[in-house]
Amino acid sequence: METSYSKSGNFAYNSFNFQDFFNIFIDFENKYFIGTNKKIGRYIHVWINDQEVKFDEFNNTCSEYITQNFTNIDRIQLQVFNLDSNYSPSLFSIIKPEIKNLHLGVTSLDSNIYSKIFNDIVHKFKLKSVYDTRLLRVKNVAERDYLEEALKSKNSGAFRGAVILAWNAVMHNLYRRIENKYGKLLFLNEIKKFHKKDKKFKIRKINHLEDYQQFKDFEILEVLRKIGLDQGLTKRLREFLDLRNDCAHVRKWRPSEQLIEAFFEEILKRIFHF
């Protein structure tokens, strides 16, 4: 079985329509297939309530069907492929008009073009990641800056750097919770108990949020669990701390795109309440 490569993302849109999407399809075909001596075929697949309708061309029949059923469409796939082999790059779109959300994905057996095609589409139609729009809800400037940089890294494929930057935002948020929700004195009393067998343990003055960095992240998570942080959330944060550490240390490992997407979705929902 041949290896396929893919890249995907979620985007907000205001006036994006299927004609625009088909224009992308034509550009894609012209740029990556026309003049390459490949024998081209194409399909347009439309899904409504798990029922698929397939068209061989984007003709009037196809256009009218899409227009009439626009609000009920769950997914549309435009596919161009080489008839001489199973080489089959595809463009995917999942559109939910009521929330103006577009899921765009590119899959290809050619590792040299799948990411470039995706980035070309995003750039041409000025698609704005839904993460970018949701970040406006993050009021703390430091945390928003970390997340913005993390998402830029993720979107460029720098997954390990993205995790480390996003974790910085998480820890900054937890430092603020100590100060504003649980109280510094309660935290310090518990951290002393945590280190009661360590005679060399000393606490430096805490005048700024950054001063909490004198404690290790796993220590802070454990103390927060004891003083009120949801235990289920604490457990997930420990797992994400392991992911962060895996990304920060030298080793032959790279997180998958699926793992990174799940990581970001969960921290944005559970820490920043998106």
C-alpha positions in Angstrom: 0.0 0.0 0.0 1.3 3.4 -1.0 1.8 6.1 1.7 -0.5 9.1 1.5 0.2 12.5 2.9 -2.4 15.0 4.1 -2.8 18.4 5.6 -6.0 19.9 6.9 -7.4 22.9 8.9 -10.6 24.6 10.1 -11.4 28.0 8.8 -14.0 30.7 9.3 -15.6 32.2 6.2 -18.1 34.9 5.3 -18.7 34.7 1.6 -16.9 31.5 0.6 -19.1 29.5 -1.8 -18.9 26.4 -3.9 -18.1 28.3 -7.1 -15.1 29.7 -5.3 -14.2 26.2 -4.2 -14.4 24.8 -7.7 -12.3 27.7 -9.0 -9.6 26.5 -6.5 -10.1 23.0 -8.0 -9.5 24.3 -11.6 -6.4 26.2 -10.4 -5.2 23.1 -8.7 -5.7 21.1 -11.8 -4.0 23.6 -14.1 -1.0 24.1 -11.7 -0.2 20.6 -10.8 -1.5 18.4 -13.7 -1.9 20.3 -17.0 1.3 19.9 -19.0 2.5 17.0 -16.9 1.4 14.4 -19.6 -0.9 12.8 -17.1 -4.3 11.5 -18.2 -6.7 13.3 -15.9 -10.1 12.3 -14.5 -12.2 14.1 -12.0 -15.1 13.6 -9.6 -17.3 15.8 -7.4 -18.9 14.0 -4.4 -21.6 15.7 -2.3 -22.9 14.2 1.0 -26.3 15.1 2.6 -27.3 13.1 5.6 -24.7 10.4 4.8 -26.2 10.0 1.3 -23.6 10.5 -1.5 -24.3 12.0 -5.0 -21.4 11.9 -7.5 -20.9 14.1 -10.5 -18.2 13.6 -13.2 -18.1 17.3 -14.0 -18.9 20.6 -12.4 -21.7 21.3 -14.9 -25.0 23.1 -14.6 -26.7 20.0 -13.1 -24.0 19.8 -10.4 -24.1 23.5 -9.7 -27.9 23.6 -9.4 -27.9 20.6 -7.1 -25.3 22.2 -4.8 -27.1 25.6 -4.8 -30.5 24.2 -4.0 -29.2 22.0 -1.2 -26.5 24.3 0.1 -27.8 24.5 3.7 -28.1 20.7 4.0 -24.7 19.8 2.6 -22.4 18.1 5.1 -19.4 17.6 2.9 -18.2 18.1 -0.6 -15.1 16.4 -2.1 -13.5 17.5 -5.3 -11.0 15.0 -6.7 -8.6 15.0 -9.6 -6.7 11.9 -10.4 -4.4 10.3 -12.8 -6.2 7.7 -14.9 -2.9 5.8 -15.6 -2.4 5.0 -11.9 -3.9 5.4 -8.5 -2.2 8.7 -7.9 -5.1 10.7 -6.5 -4.7 14.0 -4.8 -8.0 15.2 -3.4 -9.5 18.4 -2.0 -12.1 18.1 0.8 -14.5 20.5 2.3 -16.9 20.1 5.2 -19.2 23.1 5.4 -21.7 24.0 8.1 -23.3 27.2 6.9 -25.0 28.0 10.2 -21.6 28.4 12.0 -19.7 29.6 8.9 -17.0 26.9 9.4 -15.0 25.3 6.6 -12.9 22.2 7.0 -10.3 22.0 4.2 -8.0 19.1 3.6 -5.6 18.0 0.9 -4.5 14.4 0.5 -1.9 13.2 -2.0 0.4 10.3 -2.7 3.0 12.8 -3.7 4.9 14.1 -0.6 6.3 17.0 -2.6 3.0 18.9 -3.3 0.3 18.1 -0.7 1.4 20.9 1.8 2.1 23.4 -1.0 -1.4 22.9 -2.5 -3.0 23.4 0.9 -1.0 26.6 1.5 -1.7 27.9 -2.0 -5.5 27.6 -1.4 -5.3 29.2 2.1 -3.3 32.1 0.7 -5.3 32.7 -2.5 -8.7 32.8 -0.7 -7.3 34.5 2.4 -8.9 31.8 4.6 -8.6 32.7 8.3 -8.1 29.9 10.7 -11.0 29.5 13.2 -8.2 29.4 15.9 -7.3 32.9 14.9 -10.8 34.2 15.4 -11.3 32.4 18.7 -8.1 33.8 20.1 -9.8 37.2 20.3 -11.6 35.7 23.3 -8.3 35.2 25.2 -8.1 38.5 27.1 -4.7 37.9 28.7 -2.2 39.4 26.3 0.7 37.1 27.3 -1.4 33.9 26.8 -2.8 35.1 23.5 0.7 35.9 22.2 1.9 32.4 23.2 -1.2 30.8 21.5 -0.9 32.9 18.3 2.8 31.9 17.9 2.0 28.3 18.7 -0.7 28.2 16.1 1.5 29.8 13.5 4.1 27.1 14.3 1.4 24.3 14.0 0.1 25.6 10.7 3.7 25.6 9.3 4.2 22.0 10.4 6.5 22.9 13.3 4.5 20.7 15.7 7.0 20.3 18.5 7.6 24.0 18.8 3.8 24.5 18.7 3.3 22.3 21.7 6.0 24.0 23.7 4.6 27.4 23.0 1.0 26.4 23.8 2.2 24.8 27.0 3.7 28.1 28.0 0.2 29.6 27.6 -1.3 26.9 29.7 1.2 27.4 32.6 0.8 31.1 32.5 -3.0 30.6 32.9 -2.4 28.2 35.8 -0.1 30.8 37.5 -2.9 33.3 37.2 -5.4 30.8 38.7 -3.1 30.5 41.7 -3.0 34.2 42.2 -6.7 35.0 41.5 -8.6 31.9 42.4 -6.8 29.7 44.9 -4.5 32.2 46.6 -0.8 32.4 46.8 -0.6 31.6 50.6 -2.6 28.4 50.2 -0.5 27.3 47.2 2.8 28.0 49.1 1.6 26.0 52.2 0.8 23.0 50.0 4.1 23.3 48.0 6.0 23.2 51.3 4.1 20.0 52.3 5.0 18.6 48.9 8.7 19.1 49.7 8.6 18.4 53.4 11.2 15.6 53.2 13.6 17.9 51.2 15.6 19.8 53.7 17.3 21.9 51.0 14.0 23.1 49.6 13.7 26.9 49.7 11.1 29.2 48.1 12.3 32.5 46.6 10.0 35.5 46.8 7.1 35.6 44.5 6.5 39.1 43.2 5.6 38.3 39.6 3.8 35.4 37.8 7.1 34.4 36.3 8.4 33.6 39.8 6.3 30.5 39.8 8.7 29.1 37.3 11.0 28.2 40.3 8.6 25.2 40.8 8.5 22.3 38.3 5.4 22.0 36.2 4.4 18.6 37.6 4.7 20.0 41.1 2.3 22.8 40.3 -0.2 20.4 38.8 -0.1 18.2 41.8 -0.6 21.1 44.3 -3.4 22.5 42.2 -5.1 19.1 42.2 -5.0 19.2 46.0 -6.3 22.7 46.4 -9.2 22.5 43.9 -8.3 22.0 40.3 -10.6 19.4 38.6 -9.1 16.0 38.9 -10.0 15.0 35.4 -8.5 18.1 34.0 -5.4 17.6 36.1 -5.0 14.1 34.7 -5.2 15.4 31.1 -2.7 18.2 31.9 -0.2 15.6 33.2 -0.5 13.7 29.9 -0.1 17.0 28.0 3.0 17.8 30.1 4.4 14.4 29.0 3.7 15.4 25.4 5.4 18.8 26.0 8.5 17.1 27.5 8.7 14.7 24.6 8.6 17.6 22.2 11.3 19.5 24.2 13.9 16.8 24.4 16.2 15.3 21.8 14.8 12.1 20.5 13.8 10.5 17.2 10.1 11.2 17.5 7.6 13.6 15.9 4.0 14.0 16.9 1.3 13.3 14.3 -0.9 16.0 13.0 -3.9 14.2 14.5 -2.3 14.3 18.0 -1.5 18.0 17.7 -5.0 18.9 16.5 -6.5 17.0 19.5 -4.0 18.7 21.9 -5.0 22.2 20.7 -8.7 21.5 20.6 -8.7 20.2 24.2 -6.5 22.9 25.8 -8.5 25.7 24.0 -11.8 24.2 25.3 -10.7 23.2 28.8 -8.2 25.9 29.7 -9.3 28.8 27.7 -13.0 27.9 27.5 -13.6 28.1 23.7 
